Amino acid sequence: KQWYQRRVRADKNSSIEQYAMRAFGEALESVPMALAENSGLSPFSTLAEVKSRQIKEGNPRLGIDCMDKGESDMRVQHVIETLIGKKQQIMLATQLVRMILKIDDVRSPGEGEE
């Protein structure tokens, strides 16, 4: 459900930041896509099914059933990640992207080319 809320927020933002918000959301979607693909599932159809169920059931805990247990609720499967762990991972990734963007801003076109 969080991915859907990010998309809605990005659509409401009329500035150029909406593109960064969308890209950030798409980057977060790559994790369940990779999990589905590495589990031998069809990544696109599996992710589409989970997203659809999250909206329909209003359950943000639904995820990729990579162990083929027949249950997509991650709480039932005892797949739990702490909030602080998630926050730190997202903050670290965001800081890394900011550093890369700053390097791109500092470097002028044609610099380093002879």
C-alpha positions as CSV (number, residue, x, y, z in Angstrom):
1,K,0.0,0.0,0.0
2,Q,2.9,2.3,0.7
3,W,4.0,2.2,-3.0
4,Y,0.6,3.3,-4.0
5,Q,0.7,6.3,-1.6
6,R,4.1,7.3,-3.0
7,R,2.6,7.3,-6.5
8,V,-0.3,9.5,-5.4
9,R,2.0,11.9,-3.7
10,A,4.2,12.1,-6.7
11,D,1.2,12.8,-9.0
12,K,0.1,15.6,-6.6
13,N,3.5,17.3,-6.7
14,S,3.7,19.7,-9.7
15,S,7.4,20.5,-9.4
16,I,10.2,18.6,-11.0
17,E,10.6,16.6,-7.7
18,Q,7.7,14.4,-8.9
19,Y,10.2,12.6,-11.2
20,A,12.6,11.9,-8.3
21,M,9.7,10.7,-6.2
22,R,8.5,8.3,-8.9
23,A,12.0,7.0,-9.5
24,F,12.5,6.4,-5.8
25,G,9.3,4.5,-5.7
26,E,10.3,2.4,-8.7
27,A,13.6,1.7,-7.1
28,L,11.9,0.3,-4.0
29,E,9.8,-1.9,-6.3
30,S,13.0,-3.6,-7.5
31,V,13.4,-5.5,-4.3
32,P,10.2,-7.6,-4.4
33,M,10.8,-8.0,-8.2
34,A,14.2,-9.4,-7.6
35,L,12.9,-11.6,-4.8
36,A,10.2,-13.0,-7.1
37,E,12.6,-13.6,-9.9
38,N,15.2,-15.3,-7.7
39,S,12.5,-17.5,-6.3
40,G,11.6,-18.8,-9.8
41,L,8.3,-16.8,-10.0
42,S,7.2,-14.5,-12.8
43,P,8.3,-11.1,-11.3
44,F,5.8,-8.9,-13.1
45,S,2.7,-11.0,-12.6
46,T,3.6,-11.8,-9.0
47,L,4.2,-8.2,-8.1
48,A,1.0,-7.1,-9.9
49,E,-0.9,-9.7,-8.0
50,V,0.5,-8.7,-4.6
51,K,-0.1,-5.0,-5.4
52,S,-3.7,-5.7,-6.4
53,R,-4.3,-7.7,-3.3
54,Q,-2.8,-5.0,-1.1
55,I,-5.2,-2.5,-2.4
56,K,-8.2,-4.8,-2.5
57,E,-7.6,-6.2,1.1
58,G,-6.1,-3.1,2.5
59,N,-3.2,-5.2,3.9
60,P,0.2,-3.6,3.6
61,R,1.9,-6.8,5.0
62,L,1.3,-8.8,1.9
63,G,4.5,-9.7,0.2
64,I,6.2,-12.2,-2.2
65,D,5.5,-15.8,-1.1
66,C,9.0,-17.0,-2.2
67,M,8.9,-20.2,-0.1
68,D,5.6,-21.3,-1.8
69,K,3.8,-21.7,1.6
70,G,0.5,-20.5,0.1
71,E,0.5,-17.5,2.4
72,S,1.4,-14.0,1.3
73,D,1.0,-12.3,4.7
74,M,4.5,-11.7,5.9
75,R,3.4,-11.5,9.6
76,V,1.9,-15.0,9.3
77,Q,5.1,-16.3,7.8
78,H,7.0,-14.5,10.6
79,V,9.0,-12.3,8.2
80,I,9.5,-9.2,10.3
81,E,11.9,-6.3,9.8
82,T,12.3,-3.6,12.4
83,L,11.2,-0.1,11.5
84,I,14.5,1.3,12.6
85,G,16.3,-1.1,10.2
86,K,14.1,0.0,7.3
87,K,14.6,3.6,8.1
88,Q,18.4,3.3,8.2
89,Q,18.5,1.4,4.9
90,I,16.4,4.0,3.1
91,M,18.4,6.9,4.7
92,L,21.7,5.3,3.6
93,A,20.4,4.7,0.0
94,T,19.1,8.3,-0.1
95,Q,22.4,9.7,1.1
96,L,24.3,7.7,-1.5
97,V,22.1,9.1,-4.3
98,R,22.5,12.6,-3.0
99,M,26.3,12.2,-3.0
100,I,26.2,10.9,-6.6
101,L,24.0,13.9,-7.6
102,K,26.3,16.4,-6.0
103,I,29.3,14.9,-7.8
104,D,27.3,15.2,-11.1
105,D,26.5,18.9,-10.3
106,V,30.1,19.8,-9.4
107,R,31.6,18.2,-12.5
108,S,31.0,20.4,-15.6
109,P,30.4,19.0,-19.1
110,G,33.6,18.3,-20.9
111,E,35.7,18.3,-17.8
112,G,38.3,15.7,-17.7
113,E,38.1,15.2,-21.5
114,E,41.1,16.2,-23.6
